[in-house]
Amino acid sequence: MRPCFHYHGYRSGTANRAVLRKACHVKVPITMHLHTRFMKTLSAALLCLPGCNIAQAQIDLAAQEATARTITGQFTATLLPTLQSALAEGGPAGAIEVCAARAPAIAAELSANSGWFVRRVSLKPRNASSAVADPWEQEVLQNFDERQAAGEPGPTLFASAVVDGEYRFMQALPVLPLCLSCHGQNISEDVLAALAEHYPADLATGYSEGQIRGAISLRLP
């Protein structure tokens, strides 16, 4: 049986050999004795088509993913020490005030410096003005939950895609031990009061350690 290959809706066969010969002036033999010979001919033909340079596209996506990983690393590397210091100095209630101001500021600074749009999102957002997930982000967050339930470690979960012409990347944020005083299941009265002051529409409580609380979400226009 002749092998059948798919690429962007094209199917190998007599009809597509005519398309490829016409578009790229590459002779595609009617009979192929070797699978490797067929693949070399097909690859050469496809690379003649505008916008179908597969190798270059793969390189670009790999470079974008590497940049996105660097930015998410910078975000956590900046925010976590800030929260640790705030917890040590003012306790959980004081850390809420710092987090309310510094987390959006860090995201804005990274966005301005990198040209990417950076934010944190969640299915149970704390900040209703900036952390509500859009449809693609909701789908990814639900997928993170499913993958974690199937046994994948939370810190390794990420997703990337080109959506409406934009490269998008999300890195899961598991709940760390230091997060439990503000995001856990047993929250003190003073912390609840601080949450009500800074986040009156807060939904981001009731988590356990390691559970996916949300993600850092990046877009490259």
C-alpha positions in Angstrom: 0.0 0.0 0.0 1.3 3.4 -1.0 2.0 5.6 2.1 -0.2 8.6 2.6 1.2 11.9 4.1 -0.7 15.0 5.3 0.6 18.5 5.4 -1.6 21.6 5.8 -4.5 19.8 4.1 -2.4 18.4 1.2 -2.6 14.7 0.6 -0.1 12.7 -1.4 -1.5 11.1 -4.6 -2.0 11.7 -8.3 -4.0 14.9 -7.8 -1.4 16.5 -5.5 1.5 15.5 -7.7 0.0 17.7 -10.3 -0.4 20.5 -7.8 3.2 20.2 -6.6 4.6 20.1 -10.2 2.6 23.2 -11.2 3.4 25.2 -8.0 7.1 24.3 -7.6 8.2 22.9 -11.0 9.4 19.9 -9.1 9.0 16.6 -10.9 7.2 14.1 -8.6 7.6 10.6 -10.0 4.4 8.6 -10.5 6.0 5.4 -9.0 8.3 5.5 -6.0 10.4 2.5 -5.2 11.9 4.0 -2.1 10.1 5.7 0.7 13.1 8.0 1.3 13.1 9.1 -2.3 9.5 10.1 -2.1 10.0 12.0 1.1 13.0 13.9 -0.3 11.0 14.9 -3.4 7.9 15.9 -1.3 10.0 17.9 1.1 11.7 19.8 -1.7 8.4 20.6 -3.3 6.8 21.8 0.0 9.8 24.1 0.7 9.0 25.8 -2.7 5.5 26.8 -1.5 5.3 30.3 0.0 5.2 30.2 3.8 5.9 26.5 4.1 9.5 26.6 5.3 9.0 24.0 8.0 12.5 24.1 9.4 12.6 27.8 9.8 9.2 27.8 11.5 10.4 25.2 13.9 13.5 27.3 14.7 11.3 30.4 15.3 8.9 28.6 17.6 11.8 27.1 19.6 13.4 30.5 20.0 10.1 32.0 21.1 9.5 29.2 23.6 13.1 29.7 25.0 12.4 33.4 25.4 9.0 32.8 27.1 10.6 30.4 29.6 13.2 33.0 30.4 10.6 35.7 31.1 8.5 33.3 33.3 11.7 32.5 35.2 12.4 36.2 35.7 8.8 36.7 37.0 9.0 34.1 39.7 12.6 34.9 40.5 11.6 38.5 41.2 8.2 37.9 42.9 9.1 35.1 45.3 11.9 36.8 47.2 9.7 39.9 47.4 6.9 37.8 49.0 9.3 36.0 51.3 10.6 39.3 52.6 7.1 40.7 53.1 6.0 37.6 55.0 9.1 37.9 57.3 8.5 41.6 58.0 4.7 41.9 58.1 3.3 38.4 58.2 0.7 37.1 55.7 -1.6 40.2 56.0 1.4 42.4 55.1 2.4 40.2 52.2 -1.1 40.6 50.7 -0.6 44.4 50.4 2.9 43.9 48.9 1.6 41.3 46.4 -1.3 43.5 45.4 1.2 46.2 44.3 4.3 44.3 43.3 3.0 41.4 41.2 1.2 43.6 38.6 4.2 46.0 38.6 6.6 43.1 37.9 4.4 41.9 35.1 4.3 45.4 33.6 8.0 45.9 33.9 8.7 42.6 32.1 6.2 43.5 29.4 7.8 46.9 28.8 11.3 45.4 28.7 10.6 42.4 26.6 7.9 43.4 24.1 5.7 40.5 25.3 2.4 40.9 27.2 2.9 39.2 30.6 0.3 38.5 33.3 -0.9 35.9 35.8 -4.3 34.1 35.2 -6.4 31.6 37.1 -9.7 29.7 36.9 -10.2 31.2 40.4 -8.8 34.7 40.1 -7.9 36.9 43.0 -7.6 40.1 41.0 -10.7 40.3 38.9 -9.3 43.2 36.9 -6.3 41.4 35.5 -6.3 37.7 36.3 -9.5 36.4 34.6 -8.5 33.9 32.0 -9.6 34.2 28.3 -11.1 31.2 26.5 -7.7 29.8 25.4 -6.2 30.3 28.8 -9.2 28.6 30.5 -8.7 25.6 28.2 -5.0 25.4 29.0 -5.6 25.7 32.8 -8.2 22.9 32.7 -5.7 20.8 30.8 -3.1 21.5 33.4 -5.5 20.2 36.1 -6.1 17.1 34.1 -2.4 16.4 33.4 -1.6 16.9 37.1 -4.4 14.5 38.1 -2.9 12.0 35.6 0.5 12.2 37.4 2.5 15.0 35.7 4.4 17.2 38.2 2.9 20.7 38.5 6.2 22.6 38.0 6.8 20.9 34.6 3.4 21.9 33.1 3.5 24.4 30.3 1.7 25.0 27.0 2.4 27.0 23.8 0.5 27.7 20.6 0.0 30.2 17.9 -3.5 31.7 18.4 -5.0 34.2 16.0 -1.5 35.1 14.7 0.0 35.5 18.2 2.5 33.2 19.9 1.2 32.3 23.3 2.8 30.5 26.2 1.7 29.5 29.7 3.6 28.1 32.6 1.7 26.5 35.5 2.0 27.9 39.0 1.6 25.3 41.7 0.8 26.4 45.3 4.0 26.6 47.3 4.1 26.3 51.1 4.4 30.0 51.6 1.2 30.5 49.5 -1.0 28.5 51.9 -1.5 31.3 54.4 -3.3 33.4 51.8 -4.5 30.7 49.3 -5.0 27.7 51.5 -7.9 26.2 53.3 -7.3 27.5 56.8 -7.0 31.3 56.6 -6.7 33.5 59.6 -9.2 36.4 60.3 -6.7 39.1 59.8 -5.7 37.7 56.4 -9.4 37.4 55.4 -9.8 41.0 56.3 -6.8 42.0 54.2 -8.1 40.0 51.3 -11.5 41.7 51.5 -9.8 45.1 51.5 -7.5 44.5 48.5 -9.5 41.9 46.6 -13.2 42.1 47.3 -14.0 39.7 44.5 -11.4 37.1 45.6 -11.9 33.5 44.6 -8.4 32.2 45.1 -8.7 30.3 48.3 -9.2 26.6 49.3 -6.0 25.3 47.6 -3.7 22.6 48.9 0.1 22.5 48.5 1.2 21.6 45.0 -2.2 22.2 43.4 -2.2 24.3 40.3 -3.4 27.8 41.3 -3.0 29.4 37.9 -0.3 30.3 35.4 2.0 32.9 34.0 0.5 33.8 30.6 2.5 35.4 27.8 1.6 36.7 24.4 3.9 37.9 21.6 1.9 40.1 19.2 
